């Protein structure tokens, strides 16, 4: 794997959560999300306990609440979708503030919001306490197909390169007096997108040829492999999903 690549989501620290091996945190996050998705939507109290568990992890990792909440804004499109569900769903209706809402739509909206928010929060905590390079090493440690890991590596490394290229093209347009103000300018923006695709493709070819000339044979060299986790580290990482699993069992028993 190549050198480190910092990301805006990562928040450096030396907390007990930061020091856990990346593959342990990946497995724990996946298991936690699986438990949350499996929880009956009627068990409202269970989702509250899941939120408390994530808050405890955030406190242990020294991640400020404001930092976490700002990054939860990424789920705004899902919130908009959930808000529409009570209005468009069919079935039994109920009056809320003078509006006729679908009961099944209300439950569906709650289901999307609760599970989606918890899943996004768990992912943000994972990204905030683990470097991207470490995450990729963790995926390799979990035996993810090497080709998928390489694709993810290149996406991470050259996403910023393409973004910078687009920024330079935007600066060039503005320096020539161009401002996108209406539909009539969509043609220029479409040409910009086409030019960006061609430049990205050509740059990808140049990068590939440079890699081949330096001995690339289909696999990236690993600079520092993720160390095997100890039983104690697996135990600490499994505390979150196991506690959530206990809540799930109780929720199923009470709602069943």
Secondary structure, DSSP 4 states (H G I P E B T S, - for coil): --S----TT-----STTTTS-HHHHHHHHHHHHHHHHHS-TT-HHHHHHHHHHHHHHHHHTT--HHHHHHHGGGGHHHHHHHHHHHHH--S-EEEETTEEEEHHHHHHHHHHHHHHHHHHHHHHHHHHHS-HHHHHHHHHHTT--HHHHHHHHHHHHHHHHHHHHHHHHHHHHHHTT----SGGGHHHHHHHHHHHHHHHHHHHHHHHHHHHHTT--SSPPPSSPPPPPPHHHHHHHHHHHHHHHHHHHHHHHHH-
